[in-house]
Amino acid sequence: MAVSGSSGEDFEPTELELRDLDDNSTWASRNPDKPVIPVRNNYVKLTDAEKITAHARISQGHAKKLELGNDIRTFKANQAQALQEIAEKHGKTLKHVRDLATAETLFKPQRAVTLHNAKLHFLAEEVKMEEGKAPGLISLQERMKTDPDLHELSKEEEEALKQKLMQHKELNAKGARASHRAAAVDYERTLARMHIELGKLHERVGASLFLVGARNHINDTLPPTFIDAGDTAAFFLEQLDMTVNEFARRFQVWSDGRRAEKPKGTHLRNLQLECKCLIAEGLNRILNRKNVGMAYERILPDIEVRHKVRLIGWPENLTFTSPHKITTIPEVQRLRDALVSGACKWVKLTADEHAQAVEKLNVTPKKKRKTRSDKKVVDDAVTNADGSRGSADRGGPPRKRAKKSAASSNQIPPKSREIIPSDEESESGQE
């Protein structure tokens, strides 16, 4: 479908634009019985008079916007000096004055540890050790107001109290449960919340999802769990020829057998394979492609010059080569840690860096192939009078004949029809 523009040229709409024109392309349109979240911008078709009024209003708005921008630029030119003078006048830091002047919000997605909460936590631990029971919040706040030691703390002591509270929060978030009952309750409630969230996500965007859970040790009491949203159970029946319960049971059997009575040490082969996959995935991700192969020996011409990317942050004192050629666990572990942390990563080359790589490639001598041992030796074997093959110039011995297999040499050839006796001859022979 071609559309002619004002300039006379034709243009083709993109695939995404065609999908937007299709009324049956969205999740909401394919499910008319579902409630739809209203869009923020509801555009109404304007009449000719309304278009003229809107054009005048937009022109005035552009002029006012330009005037406002000029005033803001003038203000910003003198802002730094004015804020510095205010900070010096009132004895405040420049950051504090700038935050107040620009009205920056103090909201954060995750609250940081405050000194007040750190003091309450420290005081609660002391009271719990003395009295043997957890105190109430009101009593702790009253006791903290009257405790002079908590009001005369140095910066190091305040940071130590905050660090203790952070460790306590980290323990509650990632610490192991003390009993099978506590672990089972946590497992059940967490998966219940995830089930609700997966269902809501499916209702909002129409995605099909599933989650499989199983115990990590044979002595645990966690049951195998399967959670789905969007009728993904049909996938296991149609593609894997098994039910979801059978899949969850097999997943648990695999988990038990993989970890039962096995050391938890890291194997060299697993580390090498992980490093290779991380390098290849990073290369394809930065190139936005799927099948670009990594060339370790020819990384300069095949990767840096051709694709204009470079792998930086390779661990020091470690030869750049394929991870499968690194044969010690500590060295492969260093490479794996660098790849996971992001210290070793792929980056795009600038124009100057790419030009330097091309120049380096032109200066670097090409690696020659290994010369064959029989180079310049002419194979002038000829057939002798007796049928054997030998060398006409060198007079070498005739070539050896290929050996036949024992099965073919012992096989009896079929008899000719001429020597097969007829029925009359066989009968006369018997007489």
C-alpha positions in Angstrom: 0.0 0.0 0.0 1.7 3.2 -1.2 0.6 6.7 -0.1 1.4 9.8 -2.0 2.7 12.8 0.0 2.7 16.5 -0.6 6.1 16.3 -2.3 4.8 13.8 -4.9 6.9 11.0 -3.5 5.4 7.7 -2.4 6.2 6.0 0.8 5.4 2.6 2.2 4.0 2.3 5.8 6.1 0.2 8.2 5.0 -3.1 9.6 4.4 -1.5 13.0 2.2 1.2 11.4 0.2 -1.5 9.6 -0.3 -3.3 12.8 -1.6 -0.1 14.4 -4.1 0.2 11.6 -5.4 -3.3 12.1 -8.2 -3.3 14.6 -7.7 -7.0 15.5 -3.9 -6.7 16.3 -4.1 -5.7 20.0 -4.8 -7.9 23.0 -7.7 -5.7 24.0 -9.3 -5.7 20.6 -9.2 -9.5 20.3 -11.0 -9.7 23.7 -13.9 -7.3 23.5 -15.5 -8.6 26.7 -12.4 -7.5 28.8 -12.4 -4.0 30.4 -9.8 -1.7 28.7 -7.7 0.8 30.6 -8.5 4.2 29.1 -5.7 6.0 27.2 -4.4 9.3 28.4 -4.7 11.2 25.2 -8.2 11.1 23.5 -7.9 13.1 20.3 -11.1 14.6 18.8 -11.4 15.5 15.1 -11.6 19.3 14.7 -13.7 21.4 12.3 -12.1 24.0 10.0 -12.9 26.8 12.4 -11.5 24.9 15.3 -8.4 24.2 13.3 -7.8 27.9 12.6 -8.3 28.7 16.3 -6.0 25.8 17.3 -3.3 27.0 14.9 -3.4 30.6 16.3 -3.3 29.2 19.8 -0.3 27.0 19.0 1.5 29.9 17.4 1.0 32.0 20.5 2.1 29.1 22.6 5.3 28.7 20.6 6.1 32.4 21.1 5.5 32.3 24.8 7.6 29.1 25.1 10.5 30.8 23.3 10.2 33.8 25.6 10.1 31.5 28.7 13.1 29.6 27.5 15.1 32.8 27.1 14.2 33.9 30.6 15.2 30.5 32.0 18.5 30.6 30.2 19.2 34.0 31.7 18.3 32.7 35.1 20.5 29.7 34.8 23.4 31.9 33.8 23.3 33.7 37.2 21.9 30.7 39.2 25.2 29.2 40.3 26.7 32.5 41.6 23.4 33.4 43.4 23.2 30.0 45.1 26.8 30.2 46.2 26.2 33.7 47.8 23.1 32.4 49.6 24.9 29.4 50.9 27.8 31.5 52.2 25.4 34.0 53.8 23.5 31.3 55.8 26.3 28.9 56.4 24.8 26.1 54.4 26.3 23.8 51.8 25.7 24.5 48.1 23.9 21.2 47.6 21.5 21.9 50.4 20.6 25.3 49.0 20.4 24.0 45.4 18.0 21.2 46.5 15.7 23.8 48.3 15.9 26.3 45.4 15.1 23.7 42.7 12.5 21.9 44.8 13.9 18.5 44.1 11.8 15.7 45.5 13.2 13.5 48.3 11.2 10.5 47.3 13.1 7.3 46.7 11.8 3.9 45.6 13.6 2.3 48.5 14.1 4.0 51.8 17.6 4.3 53.1 18.6 3.4 56.7 18.0 6.4 59.0 19.9 7.1 62.2 16.7 7.1 64.2 15.8 3.6 63.1 19.4 2.5 63.7 19.2 3.8 67.3 15.9 2.0 67.9 17.2 -1.2 66.6 20.4 -1.0 68.8 18.3 -0.2 71.9 15.8 -3.0 71.2 18.7 -5.5 71.0 20.0 -4.4 74.3 16.6 -4.5 76.1 15.9 -7.9 74.6 19.2 -9.3 75.9 18.6 -7.8 79.4 14.9 -8.6 79.8 14.6 -11.6 77.5 11.6 -10.3 75.6 11.1 -7.8 72.8 10.1 -4.4 74.0 7.3 -2.2 72.6 8.0 0.7 70.2 6.5 3.4 72.4 8.7 2.4 75.4 11.8 2.3 73.2 11.1 5.8 71.9 10.7 7.1 75.4 13.8 5.4 76.6 15.8 6.7 73.6 14.8 10.3 74.4 16.2 10.0 78.0 19.4 8.0 77.1 22.3 10.5 77.0 24.6 8.0 75.4 22.6 7.8 72.2 22.7 11.6 71.7 26.5 12.0 71.9 27.6 9.7 69.2 30.5 10.3 66.8 30.3 9.8 63.0 32.0 6.4 63.2 29.5 5.2 65.9 26.5 6.4 63.9 27.8 4.6 60.8 28.3 1.4 62.9 24.7 1.5 64.1 23.4 2.0 60.5 25.6 -0.9 59.4 24.2 -3.2 62.1 20.6 -2.3 61.0 21.5 -3.0 57.4 22.9 -6.4 58.3 19.7 -7.2 60.2 17.6 -6.3 57.2 19.8 -8.3 54.9 19.4 -11.3 57.2 15.7 -11.1 57.2 15.5 -10.7 53.4 18.0 -13.4 52.4 18.7 -15.5 55.5 17.8 -19.2 55.5 14.7 -20.4 57.4 15.5 -22.2 60.7 12.9 -25.0 60.3 11.1 -27.0 57.6 7.8 -25.5 58.8 9.1 -21.9 58.5 10.6 -22.7 55.0 7.3 -24.3 53.8 5.2 -21.3 55.0 7.6 -18.8 53.3 7.6 -20.9 50.1 3.8 -21.2 50.0 3.1 -17.5 50.7 5.7 -16.2 48.3 4.5 -18.4 45.4 0.9 -17.4 46.2 1.9 -13.7 45.7 3.8 -14.6 42.5 0.7 -16.5 41.2 -1.4 -13.4 41.7 1.1 -11.1 40.0 1.5 -13.4 37.1 -2.2 -13.6 36.6 -2.5 -9.8 36.7 0.3 -9.4 34.2 -1.4 -11.8 31.9 -4.7 -9.9 32.1 -2.9 -6.6 31.4 -0.7 -7.5 28.5 -1.8 -10.9 27.4 1.5 -12.7 28.0 1.7 -16.4 28.6 3.9 -17.4 31.5 4.7 -20.3 33.8 6.8 -20.9 36.8 8.2 -24.2 38.1 9.5 -24.7 41.7 11.0 -27.7 43.5 13.1 -28.5 46.5 16.8 -28.0 46.3 17.7 -31.0 48.5 16.2 -34.5 49.1 15.7 -33.8 52.8 13.6 -30.7 52.2 9.8 -30.8 52.5 8.9 -28.3 49.7 6.5 -29.8 47.2 6.9 -29.4 43.4 4.8 -26.5 42.2 3.7 -25.3 38.8 2.1 -21.9 38.3 0.8 -20.8 34.9 -1.0 -17.8 33.4 -2.6 -17.8 30.0 -3.2 -21.6 29.5 0.4 -22.6 29.1 -0.4 -26.1 30.3 -1.4 -27.0 26.7 2.3 -26.4 25.7 3.4 -29.4 27.8 0.7 -31.7 26.3 1.2 -30.6 22.7 5.0 -30.2 22.6 6.4 -32.4 25.4 3.6 -35.0 25.5 3.3 -34.8 29.3 1.1 -33.0 31.9 2.3 -30.2 34.0 2.2 -32.4 37.1 4.5 -34.9 35.4 6.8 -32.1 34.3 7.0 -30.7 37.8 7.7 -34.2 39.2 10.5 -34.8 36.7 12.0 -31.4 37.5 12.1 -32.3 41.2 13.7 -35.7 40.4 16.3 -34.0 38.3 17.0 -31.4 41.1 17.3 -34.2 43.7 19.6 -36.3 41.6 21.8 -33.4 40.5 22.6 -32.2 44.0 22.4 -35.3 46.1 25.7 -36.5 47.5 27.7 -34.4 45.1 30.4 -31.9 46.0 29.5 -28.3 45.4 32.9 -27.4 44.0 33.2 -25.6 40.7 34.2 -27.7 37.7 36.6 -26.5 35.1 34.5 -27.5 32.1 31.4 -25.6 33.5 33.4 -22.5 34.1 34.9 -22.6 30.6 31.5 -23.1 29.0 30.0 -20.3 31.0 32.7 -17.8 30.0 32.3 -18.8 26.4 28.6 -18.3 26.5 28.9 -14.9 28.3 31.4 -13.6 25.7 29.3 -14.8 22.7 26.0 -13.5 24.2 27.6 -10.1 24.9 28.9 -9.8 21.4 25.5 -10.7 19.8 23.7 -8.3 22.2 25.8 -5.3 21.4 25.5 -6.0 17.7 21.8 -6.8 18.0 22.3 -10.0 16.1 21.9 -13.7 16.9 24.5 -15.7 15.1 27.8 -13.8 15.1 30.6 -16.2 16.0 33.5 -15.2 18.3 37.0 -15.3 16.7 39.7 -15.3 19.4 42.7 -15.8 17.1 41.5 -13.3 14.5 39.6 -10.8 16.8 41.3 -7.8 15.2 40.1 -8.3 11.6 37.0 -10.3 12.2 35.5 -8.5 15.2 37.1 -5.1 15.8 37.5 -4.0 12.1 34.4 -5.7 10.7 31.9 -5.1 13.5 33.5 -2.1 15.2 33.3 -3.5 18.7 36.0 -4.4 21.2 36.2 -6.6 24.4 37.7 -4.5 27.2 38.6 -5.4 30.8 40.2 -8.7 30.1 41.9 -9.8 33.4 45.6 -8.9 33.8 48.3 -11.5 33.5 45.9 -13.7 31.6 46.5 -14.6 27.9 43.7 -13.6 25.6 42.5 -16.9 24.2 39.5 -19.1 24.1 38.2 -20.0 27.6 38.5 -23.7 26.7 42.3 -23.2 26.4 42.6 -21.8 29.9 43.2 -25.0 31.9 43.4 -23.8 35.5 40.3 -23.1 37.7 41.6 -19.9 39.4 42.3 -18.2 36.0 38.9 -19.2 34.5 37.2 -18.1 37.7 38.9 -14.7 37.4 37.6 -14.4 33.8 34.1 -15.5 34.8 33.9 -13.0 37.7 35.0 -10.2 35.4 32.4 -11.1 32.8 29.6 -11.3 35.4 30.5 -8.1 37.2 30.7 -6.1 34.0 34.4 -5.3 34.3 35.0 -7.3 31.1 32.5 -6.2 28.5 31.9 -5.3 24.9 32.0 -1.7 23.8 31.5 0.1 20.5 34.5 1.7 18.9 34.5 5.3 18.0 35.6 6.5 14.5 39.1 7.2 15.7 39.4 3.9 17.5 38.2 2.0 14.4 40.7 3.9 12.2 43.5 2.9 14.6 42.4 -0.7 14.5 42.4 -0.7 10.6 45.8 0.9 10.6 47.1 -1.7 13.1 45.7 -4.5 10.9 47.5 -3.1 7.9 50.8 -2.8 9.8 50.6 -6.2 11.5 52.2 -8.9 9.3 49.9 -11.7 8.3 50.4 -15.0 9.9 51.8 -17.5 7.4 50.5 -21.0 7.1 52.8 -23.9 8.1 54.8 -25.2 5.1 54.1 -28.8 4.1 57.0 -31.2 4.4 56.6 -32.4 0.8 56.5 -29.0 -0.8 58.1 -28.8 -4.3 58.2 -32.6 -4.5 56.7 -33.8 -7.8 54.7 -36.9 -7.7 55.9 -38.4 -11.0 54.9 -42.0 -10.4 54.5 -43.9 -13.7 53.2 -47.4 -14.6 55.9 -49.9 -15.3 55.8 -52.6 -17.9 54.6 -55.2 -15.5 51.7 -53.1 -14.3 53.3 -51.9 -11.0 53.7 -48.2 -10.2 57.1 -46.7 -9.4 59.1 -43.5 -9.8 60.6 -42.8 -13.2 63.3 -40.4 -11.9 64.1 -41.7 -8.5 63.6 -45.4 -9.3 61.8 -46.0 -6.1 60.1 -49.2 -5.2 56.6 -49.9 -6.4 53.8 -48.8 -4.3 52.2 -51.3 -2.0 48.9 -52.7 -2.8 46.0 -52.0 -0.6 45.2 -54.7 1.8 41.9 -56.5 1.5 39.7 -57.2 4.5 39.6 -60.7 5.9 35.8 -61.0 5.2 36.2 -60.2 1.5 39.2 -62.5 1.0 37.4 -65.5 2.7 34.2 -65.0 0.8 33.4 -67.8 -1.7 32.5 -66.4 -5.1 29.2 -67.7 -6.7 29.4 -70.7 -9.1 28.9 -70.2 -12.7 25.7 -71.4 -14.3 27.7 -73.5 -16.7 29.0 -75.9 -14.0 25.8 -76.1 -11.9 24.5 -79.7 -12.4 21.1 -80.2 -13.8 18.4 -82.3 -12.2 19.0 -85.2 -14.6 22.7 -85.3 -14.0 22.1 -85.2 -10.2 19.7 -88.1 -10.5 22.1 -90.1 -12.6 24.9 -89.4 -10.2 22.8 -90.7 -7.4 22.1 -93.9 -9.3 
